[in-house]
Amino acid sequence: MTMDIKVVKFGGSSLADAAQFKKVAAIIKDDPARRYVVPSAPGKRFAGDDKVTDLLYRCYDHASKGEDIDAEFAHIVERYNSIITDLEMDFSLEKEFAQIKNAFLCHAGRDYAASRGEYLNGKILAEYLGFPFLDAANAIFFNEDGTFNAKLTNTILSAKLRSLDCAVIPGFYGAMPNDTIRTFSRGGSDITGSIVARAVDADLYENWTDVSGFLMADPRIVQNPQTIRVITYHELRELSYMGATVLHEDAIFPVRYAGIPINIRNTNDPSVPGTMIVPDAKHPSYETKEIVTGIAGKKGFCTVTLEKDRMNDEVGFGRRVLQVLENHNICFEHLPSGIDTMCIILNTHDVDGIRDMIINEICQTVEPDSIAIDDDLALIAVVGRGMVKAKGTASRIFKSVSDADVNIRMIDQGSSEQNIIIGVSESCFETAMCAIYDEFAKDNKIR
């Protein structure tokens, strides 16, 4: 019988110091299936502390300006050496430190600088666990334009890991065709973990962080929100896009392609099962009766509203309006429209400084009777597969918001019926979020 394979990724807070390293090692050794480990760079040890990645960026920026970096680089060295010392390891990174410092002085690039946080932490963790170290630069690849090369990476990484019963692969970075280092966006170690999970055809991808799973709502807005026990990739995608931030959004796709579930776990409380993210509702782990899975939202949107009599009779009207936005490289969020009206929800930041130009171009293109841009819009997404079969869900959302004395400015529902999005004034955002959460949590519909 083949042993299960689990890929485990640990975030920066999980590897911030020696005490956290010991917790991580205990978690890995507790389950022989946890064979492939993806570490982040050391995070903050306490409030006001620096993340090592930020230290590396700062140090490199000084080096690129020709300024002295001895003191700042010494601070970075001290962070790693304190971990090694506190773990009582007979291990040295002096050779690596010298190479990195020299590369900084030779202007090796900001991506190279940032990637050294994961690289050095991976070196220490591999030594501490007794696992082989596989440099991500030798197995994860980008294209010439900087996009991730999934096909080449999966081929090379799969071949390398087939020869290793276990390994530590640092997260966040890979290599360009010219062998220079390229990083994913911040939080990219989540992506690396997903890539490794696909490469080894893992049974499970465990993402260990400092929270006990994916929360139903933002804890900065809703007090003590409940943990989501199980969620589908589609639901997670909807919530992540609207601001939920436990898992890097791009980390979903490699494992979703392979049908591998993800388990969000807490390094500081490993007994808690956390949140299971599954491919779809047919997965054995998806046994849930919840109507609403989660609620997420964000501020910073505006509405472009056009009115024109018999708009619906003009073939290509909508296409021509959207073409104006495309010409300015602007994506739209939603299109709630009527027979003689068309509303386009945009990110306010995207139209800063060019809104008059956009209005003029739309007027020249489709000659509307009126057009206006209204700011101060926040969007809230209510997401859940259970909404499809639950009568009155929309009514409950709207009533809860109305009872909180909040006016709904926009309503949109996807054809899948798995999400309802409302727009409210930014000043009412937090109130509306709390009202919706209370409506669906109060009667134990969500556990």
C-alpha positions as CSV (number, residue, x, y, z in Angstrom):
1,M,0.0,0.0,0.0
2,T,1.4,3.4,-1.0
3,M,1.9,5.9,1.8
4,D,-0.1,9.1,1.6
5,I,1.9,12.1,0.5
6,K,1.4,15.5,2.2
7,V,3.1,18.7,1.1
8,V,3.3,21.1,4.1
9,K,3.9,24.9,3.7
10,F,4.8,27.0,6.8
11,G,4.4,30.8,6.8
12,G,6.7,33.4,8.2
13,S,5.1,33.5,11.6
14,S,5.5,29.7,11.9
15,L,9.2,30.0,11.3
16,A,10.0,33.4,13.0
17,D,12.4,32.0,15.6
18,A,13.8,28.8,17.1
19,A,10.7,28.1,19.3
20,Q,8.6,28.2,16.2
21,F,11.1,25.9,14.3
22,K,10.6,23.3,17.1
23,K,6.8,23.4,16.7
24,V,7.2,23.0,13.0
25,A,9.6,20.0,13.4
26,A,7.2,18.4,15.8
27,I,4.3,18.7,13.4
28,I,6.3,17.2,10.5
29,K,7.6,14.3,12.6
30,D,4.1,13.6,13.9
31,D,3.0,12.4,10.5
32,P,5.4,10.4,8.1
33,A,3.2,11.5,5.2
34,R,4.5,15.1,5.6
35,R,7.4,14.5,3.3
36,Y,7.8,17.7,1.3
37,V,8.2,21.0,3.2
38,V,7.9,24.6,1.8
39,P,9.2,27.3,4.2
40,S,8.7,31.0,4.1
41,A,11.2,33.6,5.4
42,P,11.2,34.4,9.1
43,G,8.2,36.7,10.0
44,K,7.7,39.0,12.9
45,R,8.5,37.6,16.4
46,F,6.5,40.2,18.2
47,A,4.6,43.4,17.5
48,G,6.9,46.0,16.0
49,D,9.4,43.4,14.8
50,D,10.6,43.3,11.2
51,K,9.9,40.6,8.7
52,V,13.2,39.3,7.2
53,T,11.9,39.9,3.7
54,D,11.5,43.6,4.5
55,L,15.0,43.7,6.0
56,L,16.3,42.2,2.8
57,Y,14.5,44.7,0.6
58,R,15.7,47.6,2.7
59,C,19.3,46.4,2.7
60,Y,19.3,45.9,-1.0
61,D,17.8,49.3,-1.7
62,H,20.7,50.9,0.2
63,A,23.2,48.7,-1.7
64,S,21.7,49.8,-5.0
65,K,22.3,53.4,-4.1
66,G,25.9,52.7,-3.2
67,E,25.4,53.2,0.5
68,D,27.0,51.2,3.3
69,I,25.0,48.1,4.2
70,D,27.3,46.6,6.9
71,A,25.0,47.4,9.9
72,E,21.7,46.4,8.1
73,F,23.2,43.2,6.7
74,A,24.6,42.3,10.2
75,H,21.0,42.5,11.5
76,I,19.9,40.0,8.9
77,V,22.8,37.7,9.8
78,E,21.9,37.9,13.4
79,R,18.3,36.8,12.8
80,Y,19.4,33.6,11.2
81,N,22.3,32.9,13.6
82,S,20.0,33.4,16.6
83,I,17.8,30.6,15.2
84,I,20.8,28.3,14.6
85,T,22.2,29.0,18.1
86,D,18.9,28.6,19.9
87,L,18.3,25.3,18.1
88,E,21.8,24.2,19.3
89,M,22.8,23.3,15.8
90,D,26.3,22.7,14.6
91,F,25.7,24.5,11.3
92,S,27.0,27.6,9.6
93,L,25.6,29.9,6.9
94,E,28.7,32.1,6.7
95,K,29.5,31.0,3.2
96,E,26.0,31.9,2.0
97,F,26.0,35.2,3.9
98,A,29.2,36.2,2.1
99,Q,27.8,35.2,-1.3
100,I,24.6,37.1,-0.7
101,K,26.3,40.3,0.5
102,N,28.6,40.3,-2.5
103,A,25.6,39.8,-4.8
104,F,23.9,42.8,-3.1
105,L,26.9,45.0,-3.8
106,C,27.0,43.8,-7.4
107,H,23.3,44.7,-7.8
108,A,21.9,41.2,-8.4
109,G,18.3,42.5,-8.3
110,R,15.5,43.0,-5.8
111,D,13.9,39.7,-6.6
112,Y,17.2,37.9,-5.8
113,A,17.5,39.9,-2.5
114,A,13.9,39.1,-1.4
115,S,14.3,35.4,-2.2
116,R,17.2,34.9,0.1
117,G,14.9,35.0,3.1
118,E,13.2,31.7,2.0
119,Y,16.5,30.3,0.7
120,L,18.3,30.7,4.1
121,N,15.4,29.6,6.2
122,G,15.1,26.5,3.9
123,K,18.7,25.7,4.5
124,I,18.3,25.8,8.3
125,L,15.1,23.8,8.3
126,A,16.5,21.1,6.0
127,E,19.5,20.7,8.3
128,Y,17.3,20.7,11.4
129,L,15.0,18.0,10.0
130,G,17.7,16.0,8.3
131,F,15.9,16.5,4.9
132,P,17.6,17.1,1.5
133,F,17.5,20.7,0.4
134,L,16.2,21.5,-3.1
135,D,16.8,25.0,-4.3
136,A,13.7,26.3,-6.0
137,A,15.9,28.1,-8.6
138,N,16.7,24.6,-10.0
139,A,13.1,23.4,-10.2
140,I,10.7,26.3,-10.6
141,F,10.8,28.3,-13.7
142,F,9.4,31.5,-15.3
143,N,9.0,32.5,-18.9
144,E,10.9,35.4,-20.6
145,D,7.9,37.7,-19.9
146,G,8.1,36.9,-16.1
147,T,5.0,34.7,-16.1
148,F,5.1,31.3,-14.4
149,N,6.1,28.3,-16.7
150,A,3.8,25.7,-15.2
151,K,4.5,23.0,-17.8
152,L,8.3,23.1,-17.6
153,T,8.2,23.4,-13.8
154,N,5.9,20.4,-13.3
155,T,8.1,18.3,-15.6
156,I,11.4,19.2,-13.9
157,L,10.1,19.4,-10.4
158,S,8.3,16.0,-10.6
159,A,11.4,14.3,-11.9
160,K,13.6,15.8,-9.1
161,L,11.2,15.0,-6.3
162,R,10.6,11.4,-7.5
163,S,14.2,10.7,-6.5
164,L,13.7,12.2,-3.0
165,D,11.6,10.5,-0.3
166,C,11.5,13.9,1.4
167,A,12.8,17.4,0.8
168,V,12.7,21.1,1.8
169,I,11.9,23.4,-1.1
170,P,12.1,27.1,-0.3
171,G,9.0,29.1,-1.3
172,F,8.4,32.4,-3.1
173,Y,10.9,32.2,-6.0
174,G,12.2,30.4,-9.1
175,A,14.5,31.1,-12.0
176,M,14.2,33.0,-15.3
177,P,15.5,31.5,-18.6
178,N,18.7,33.5,-18.1
179,D,19.1,31.9,-14.6
180,T,18.4,35.1,-12.7
181,I,16.0,34.9,-9.7
182,R,12.3,35.7,-10.1
183,T,9.8,35.9,-7.2
184,F,6.1,35.5,-7.1
185,S,4.1,38.3,-5.5
186,R,4.3,38.7,-1.7
187,G,2.8,35.6,0.0
188,G,4.1,33.6,-2.9
189,S,5.2,30.7,-0.8
190,D,1.6,29.6,-0.8
191,I,2.0,29.3,-4.6
192,T,5.2,27.3,-4.3
193,G,3.5,24.8,-1.9
194,S,0.7,24.3,-4.4
195,I,3.2,23.8,-7.2
196,V,5.0,21.2,-5.2
197,A,1.8,19.4,-4.3
198,R,0.9,19.1,-7.9
199,A,4.3,17.9,-8.9
200,V,4.3,15.0,-6.4
201,D,0.6,14.3,-6.9
202,A,0.0,14.9,-3.2
203,D,-3.0,13.5,-1.4
204,L,-3.2,16.8,0.6
205,Y,-1.6,20.2,0.7
206,E,-1.4,21.5,4.3
207,N,-0.9,25.2,4.6
208,W,0.3,26.0,8.2
209,T,-0.1,29.6,9.4
210,D,-1.0,31.5,12.6
211,V,-4.8,31.1,12.3
212,S,-7.0,28.1,12.8
213,G,-8.5,28.0,9.4
214,F,-10.4,30.3,7.1
215,L,-12.8,32.6,8.9
216,M,-16.4,33.3,7.8
217,A,-15.8,37.0,8.0
218,D,-12.9,39.5,8.5
219,P,-12.1,39.5,12.3
220,R,-11.1,43.1,12.0
221,I,-14.8,43.9,11.3
222,V,-16.8,41.0,12.9
223,Q,-15.9,40.1,16.4
224,N,-14.8,36.4,16.8
225,P,-16.2,35.1,13.5
226,Q,-16.7,31.4,13.2
227,T,-14.2,29.2,11.3
228,I,-15.3,27.7,8.0
229,R,-15.0,23.9,8.3
230,V,-15.0,23.0,4.6
231,I,-15.1,25.2,1.5
232,T,-14.9,24.6,-2.3
233,Y,-12.2,26.1,-4.5
234,H,-14.9,28.1,-6.3
235,E,-16.2,29.6,-3.0
236,L,-12.7,30.4,-1.9
237,R,-11.9,32.1,-5.2
238,E,-15.0,34.3,-4.7
239,L,-14.0,35.2,-1.1
240,S,-10.3,35.8,-1.9
241,Y,-11.1,38.1,-4.8
242,M,-13.3,40.2,-2.5
243,G,-10.6,40.6,0.1
244,A,-10.3,37.5,2.3
245,T,-6.6,36.9,2.7
246,V,-5.7,33.6,4.5
247,L,-4.4,32.0,1.3
248,H,-2.7,33.6,-1.7
249,E,-5.3,33.6,-4.5
250,D,-2.9,32.2,-7.1
251,A,-2.1,29.2,-4.9
252,I,-5.5,27.7,-5.7
253,F,-4.9,26.9,-9.4
254,P,-2.1,24.3,-9.4
255,V,-3.8,22.1,-6.9
256,R,-7.3,22.7,-8.3
257,Y,-6.0,21.5,-11.7
258,A,-4.9,18.3,-10.0
259,G,-7.9,17.9,-7.7
260,I,-5.8,18.1,-4.5
261,P,-7.5,19.4,-1.4
262,I,-5.9,22.1,0.8
263,N,-6.0,22.1,4.6
264,I,-5.4,25.4,6.4
265,R,-3.9,24.7,9.8
266,N,-2.5,26.6,12.8
267,T,1.1,26.0,13.8
268,N,0.4,27.2,17.3
269,D,-2.6,25.0,17.7
270,P,-2.1,21.9,15.6
271,S,-4.9,19.9,17.3
272,V,-7.5,22.1,15.6
273,P,-8.6,20.5,12.2
274,G,-8.7,23.9,10.5
275,T,-10.4,24.5,7.2
276,M,-10.5,21.9,4.4
277,I,-10.6,23.4,0.8
278,V,-11.9,20.8,-1.6
279,P,-12.3,20.7,-5.4
280,D,-16.1,20.6,-5.3
281,A,-19.1,19.5,-3.3
282,K,-18.7,15.9,-4.5
283,H,-15.5,15.5,-2.5
284,P,-15.9,13.1,0.5
285,S,-14.9,15.9,2.9
286,Y,-17.7,18.2,1.7
287,E,-20.5,17.3,4.2
288,T,-22.0,20.6,5.1
289,K,-25.5,22.0,5.5
290,E,-24.5,25.7,5.6
291,I,-26.4,28.2,3.5
292,V,-23.7,30.8,3.5
293,T,-20.0,29.8,3.6
294,G,-18.4,33.2,4.0
295,I,-18.8,36.9,3.7
296,A,-16.1,39.2,2.3
297,G,-15.8,42.7,0.9
298,K,-13.7,45.7,0.2
299,K,-14.0,49.5,-0.3
300,G,-12.7,51.6,-3.1
301,F,-15.1,51.3,-6.0
302,C,-17.0,53.7,-8.2
303,T,-20.0,53.4,-10.5
304,V,-20.2,54.7,-14.1
305,T,-23.9,55.1,-14.9
306,L,-25.1,55.7,-18.5
307,E,-28.7,56.4,-19.5
308,K,-30.0,56.3,-23.1
309,D,-33.5,55.7,-24.5
310,R,-33.8,52.4,-26.4
311,M,-30.2,51.5,-25.4
312,N,-31.2,47.8,-25.7
313,D,-32.0,48.2,-29.4
314,E,-28.5,49.4,-30.2
315,V,-26.5,46.4,-31.3
316,G,-22.9,46.5,-29.8
317,F,-23.7,49.3,-27.3
318,G,-22.2,47.5,-24.4
319,R,-19.2,46.3,-26.3
320,R,-18.4,49.9,-27.5
321,V,-18.6,51.2,-23.9
322,L,-16.3,48.4,-22.6
323,Q,-13.9,49.0,-25.5
324,V,-13.2,52.5,-24.1
325,L,-12.2,50.9,-20.8
326,E,-10.1,48.3,-22.5
327,N,-8.3,51.0,-24.4
328,H,-7.2,52.4,-21.0
329,N,-6.4,48.9,-19.7
330,I,-9.2,49.0,-17.1
331,C,-11.1,45.9,-16.0
332,F,-14.7,46.2,-14.8
333,E,-16.0,44.5,-11.7
334,H,-19.7,44.2,-12.4
335,L,-22.4,45.3,-14.9
336,P,-25.7,45.7,-13.2
337,S,-27.9,47.1,-16.0
338,G,-31.5,47.9,-17.0
339,I,-33.3,48.4,-20.4
340,D,-32.2,52.0,-20.7
341,T,-29.4,52.1,-18.2
342,M,-26.0,50.6,-17.9
343,C,-23.9,50.6,-14.8
344,I,-20.3,49.7,-14.7
345,I,-18.5,49.1,-11.3
346,L,-14.8,50.0,-11.4
347,N,-12.0,50.2,-9.0
348,T,-11.7,53.9,-8.1
349,H,-7.9,53.7,-8.3
350,D,-8.0,52.7,-12.0
351,V,-9.8,55.9,-13.0
352,D,-7.9,58.3,-10.9
353,G,-6.7,61.2,-13.0
354,I,-8.4,60.0,-16.2
355,R,-12.1,60.0,-15.4
356,D,-12.9,63.1,-17.5
357,M,-11.1,61.5,-20.4
358,I,-13.1,58.3,-20.0
359,I,-16.4,60.1,-19.8
360,N,-15.6,62.1,-22.9
361,E,-14.6,59.0,-24.9
362,I,-17.7,57.2,-23.9
363,C,-19.8,60.2,-24.9
364,Q,-18.2,60.3,-28.3
365,T,-18.5,56.6,-28.7
366,V,-22.2,55.9,-27.8
367,E,-23.7,59.4,-27.2
368,P,-25.6,58.6,-24.0
369,D,-28.4,60.9,-22.7
370,S,-26.5,61.2,-19.5
371,I,-23.4,59.8,-17.8
372,A,-22.0,60.2,-14.3
373,I,-19.4,58.6,-12.1
374,D,-20.3,58.1,-8.4
375,D,-17.6,57.3,-5.8
376,D,-17.8,56.0,-2.3
377,L,-18.9,52.4,-3.1
378,A,-18.0,49.3,-1.1
379,L,-18.8,45.8,-2.3
380,I,-19.8,42.9,-0.1
381,A,-19.9,39.3,-1.4
382,V,-22.1,36.7,0.4
383,V,-20.9,33.3,-0.8
384,G,-22.1,29.7,-0.4
385,R,-23.1,26.7,-2.3
386,G,-26.1,26.2,0.0
387,M,-27.7,29.3,-1.4
388,V,-28.8,27.5,-4.5
389,K,-31.4,25.4,-2.7
390,A,-32.2,27.7,0.2
391,K,-35.3,29.8,-0.4
392,G,-35.3,33.4,0.9
393,T,-31.5,33.8,1.2
394,A,-31.6,37.1,-0.7
395,S,-34.5,38.3,1.4
396,R,-32.6,37.6,4.6
397,I,-29.5,39.5,3.3
398,F,-31.5,42.5,2.2
399,K,-33.6,42.6,5.4
400,S,-30.6,42.3,7.7
401,V,-29.0,45.2,5.9
402,S,-32.2,47.3,5.9
403,D,-32.7,46.6,9.6
404,A,-29.2,48.0,10.2
405,D,-30.4,51.2,8.5
406,V,-28.1,50.7,5.5
407,N,-29.2,51.5,2.0
408,I,-28.2,49.0,-0.8
409,R,-26.9,50.9,-3.8
410,M,-26.3,47.9,-6.1
411,I,-27.3,44.2,-6.3
412,D,-25.7,41.5,-8.5
413,Q,-26.0,37.7,-8.4
414,G,-23.9,35.3,-10.5
415,S,-25.6,32.7,-12.7
416,S,-24.2,30.0,-10.5
417,E,-26.4,31.3,-7.6
418,Q,-23.4,30.7,-5.3
419,N,-22.9,34.4,-4.5
420,I,-24.8,37.6,-4.0
421,I,-23.0,40.9,-4.2
422,I,-24.3,44.1,-2.8
423,G,-22.9,47.6,-3.0
424,V,-23.2,50.1,-0.1
425,S,-21.7,53.4,0.8
426,E,-18.2,53.0,2.3
427,S,-19.3,54.6,5.5
428,C,-21.9,51.8,6.0
429,F,-19.5,48.9,5.0
430,E,-18.7,47.6,8.4
431,T,-22.3,47.9,9.7
432,A,-23.6,45.9,6.7
433,M,-20.9,43.2,7.0
434,C,-21.8,42.7,10.7
435,A,-25.5,42.7,10.0
436,I,-25.2,40.0,7.3
437,Y,-22.9,37.9,9.5
438,D,-25.3,38.1,12.5
439,E,-28.2,37.1,10.3
440,F,-26.6,33.8,9.2
441,A,-24.7,32.9,12.3
442,K,-27.4,33.6,15.0
443,D,-29.5,30.6,14.2
444,N,-26.7,28.1,14.0
445,K,-27.1,27.8,10.2
446,I,-23.3,28.1,10.2
447,R,-21.2,26.0,12.6
